[in-house]
């Protein structure tokens, strides 16, 4: 008995393969959105040092302006490997004065 001789089994198998290949996945890169929100909510109350920031979100992607401007990037996409839809794409700029975080600027790149 050949499995391909049964058309219903073949159709079910083919349909399940197509459905699984089209399932949406989440692709995330960069720093965590929860960590960004934690720093944005608390940086005016808590004097975050550069070491504190590294402990929370890691080393910056770029350091500029005598190490007083740190740039991070984060993005989130959904979809399958062929068709991805961007949920958000952001750049985060952290400015320091005397080793203390003074301002945060979030740039949305969508």
N, C-alpha and C positions, 0 to 999 in steps of 0.2 A: 504494500500500500504506500503510495507516494503522497506526501503532504501537499504537493502542488496540484494534485488531481482534485482536491477538495477546494472549490473556489471560495467558499465562505471563510475557511481558515486563512487562505491567502489574503483575502480582502481585510480581515481583522488584523492580521499581521502588518500589512502595508499601512493601514490606517493608524495603528498605534505607533509605528515608526515615524510617520509624518507628524503626528501630534507631539511626540516627544522632541522632535527636532525643531519645532516651532515654539517651544516653551520659552517664556521670558526669564532671563537671568539678570541679576544686578551686577554691574561692573563698577567697582569703586577704586579710586586711586587718590593718593595724597593723604592729608591729615583728616582726622575724624571730625565730623560736624559737631558732635557732643563736646569735644575738647575746645573747638572754636567758640561755641556758645558759653562754655564755662569761663573762658578768659574774657570774652566780650562783656559778660555780666559782672565780673568781679574786678577787672583791672583798675577801676577808679577807687575801689575800696581797699584792695590788696596791692601792695607795691611788689609786683612780680619782677624778679631779677631775670637776667638772661639764663641763668642756671635753672630757675623755676620753669621758664618757658620750654627749655630743652627737655626737662623732666616730663612735662605735660604733653607736648606735641612733637618733640624731637628737634633735630637740627634743621635750620632753614634751608630752603632750596638755593637761595641767593642771599649774600650779605653785601650791603653797599654802604656808602657814606660813613667811612671809618668804623664799620661794624655797628652802626646805630640804626640801620634800616634793614630789617629782615623780611624776606618775601617767601611765602608758602603758597602752595597750589593744591586745590582739591577739586575733584569732579566725580559725578555719579551718573552712570548710564544704565538704561534697561534695554532689554531686547535680546535677540540671539546674536550669534557671531556675525551674521551678514547684515542685519538691520538693527542698529543701535540708536536709541533715542536719548538725548542728553536731558537729564533731570536738572542738574545744575553744574556749572563750571565757574569756579571762583578763584580769585587771587586774594590773598590776605597779606597786608602790609603792616608790620609792627614797627613802631618808631620808639627808640630808647633815648633817654637822657640820663647820664651818670649811672648807667647800668640798670635803670628802672624803666619799665614799660610805661610810656606816656600816652600813646595813641594807637588805635587800631583802625585801619581802613580796609573795607571789604569791597572788592571790585567784581561785579558779576559780568562774566564774559559771554553770556548767552546772547 
